[in-house]
């Protein structure tokens, strides 16, 4: 289970880099449609090329259609989150997105008709406290809030939690590469409908959009698609949601070293709480495994 958890953690960490690319792209004057459109186009093409090289699996039409539709939840997350970054400070947008932690736990509990485990509840408490501190919300004034941006940020949380849940439940028997391609094909199609791909013809790619599309596509589509489609079905959407919180510490660290943003001691403390929250389910799982192993040995010895 540990290696699958590490895969999901890798996918989550790669998401933490996205805000850096988006901020830099906006600073160069590229629009939301150009940024997210190039992201999904470049990412899907790379993922398709990898799939054609390493997979020969044929996916039945019914499963392909299900995965295609399910993939739209991924693009909704990008659309809502990137749109919120236009009107809301990044520190607020990220805390709104991070409501996916408890939303995901609720989705899993309702879908499986089971209550979350004790360690998951404790983990979520640490994650929410850490997210609040890491966002720098304590230092923000009321003037920093925008109603539209807040709604968009919350919608990104709901769609991201939905995508994580769907990734662990839909057509799990399909190998990870073709599964990822079909999920992202649905996401790409929706993005192209919402934002017609004028960037392909208006010269934006040659003016520098290509590097942001390539970076965003790699870290938001290629790495997470492979990591999530392999890892989430093995560990469950609830634990995957918790591991997904690794995005925020990565975003904070990248903001310091790349964007040269100042990070307060309270924010670093928040990052520490998030790391503890991520570790709690893993430690609990390891302890249960050791207990079962010890108990089995005692039975055999008796």
Secondary structure, DSSP 4 states (H G I P E B T S, - for coil): -HHHHHHHHHHHHHHTTHHHHHHHHHHTT--HHHHHHHHHHHHHHHHHHHHHHH--PPPPHHHHHHHHHHTHHHHHHHHHHHHHHHHS-HHHHHHHHTTHHHHHHHHHHHHHT-PPPHHHHHHHHHHHHHHHHHTTGGG--GGG--HHHHHHHHHHHHHHHHHHHHHHHSSTTS-HHHHHHHHHHHHHHHHHHHS--GGGTSSTIIIIIHHHHHHHHIIIIIHHHHHHHHHHHHH-HHHHHHHTTHHHHHHHHHHHHTS-----HHHHHHHHHHHHHHHHHHHHHHHHHHHHHHHHHHHHH-
